[in-house]
C-alpha cells in the first residue's frame, strides 16, 4: 500500500481477452465485449464478432486514479442485434499490486449472477508513477548470524586408541600380579608391618577345632560300670547298707 497520494495520476489498463467464457448462444457463436468501470469512468471494448468463448480484444484504456479506490469493476456481455445483450459474467480487478510494483499481468475470474464460474478476463495494468524501492542505495548488510559457540573439547587430551596403560591379566597367582597403579587400601602385608605387628603367631590360624575324632571325646564321665556279660546286671548280694567298721 502506497503512503503517497495517487489522486489524478494515470493508470493504463489493456484488455487482452477472455478465456472459457460461459456460452449464451445455442445456434451461432456469441459476440462478446468487455465493460470497465472505475468510479464514474466507464469504458467499453469493441465487439469481438464470433469470438465465442475465447475472444481477443487488445484494447488499452487510461483511468485517472482516485485516492482510496483500489478496484475496477469488469463485466462481459454478448452482443445481440435484435434482443437485449446477454449478460455473461462480472468480476473485480484489484489494484494493490500495480500501485505498489507498477505492473500487473493477471487473469481475473468472472461469475454469473448466481455465483457460478463464467470464465476469466485478462488485463495488463501499468502505473508509471509507482514508488518502487530505489536500487541506488548501498547493498544492505548481510543477514545477522549468531557467532558459533567455541568448540570446547570434551577431554583435555584424547584417550588412547587402545588401552595399553592397563596390563592384561596373567594366569599366575594373584600374589605375583604387579598392578601399574598403587593399590588402595595398601596390601595387608605392608599395612601390618607399617601400622602394627601381627598379634598372631606365624602359624595362625591355629589347628582346626574341635580336634580330630581320634582324640575326641575323652573318657566318659562318670566312668562306665564294670562290664558284665549279663544284662541287666544281677542284683547286689551283699549286705546293704554295709556294716560299719
Secondary structure, 3 states (H helix, E strand, C coil): CCCCCCCCCEEEEEEEEEECCCCCCCCCCCCEEEEEEECCEEEECCCECCCCCCCEEEEEEEEECCCCCCEEEEEEEECCCCCCCEEEEEEEEECHHHHHHCEEEEEEEEECCCCCEEEEEEEEEECCCCCCCCCCCCCCCCCCCCCCCCCCCCCCCCCCCCCCCCCCCCCCCHHHCCCCCCCCCCCHHHHHHHHCCCCCCCCCCCCCCCCCHHHCCCCCCCCCCCCCCCCCCCCCCCCCCCCCC
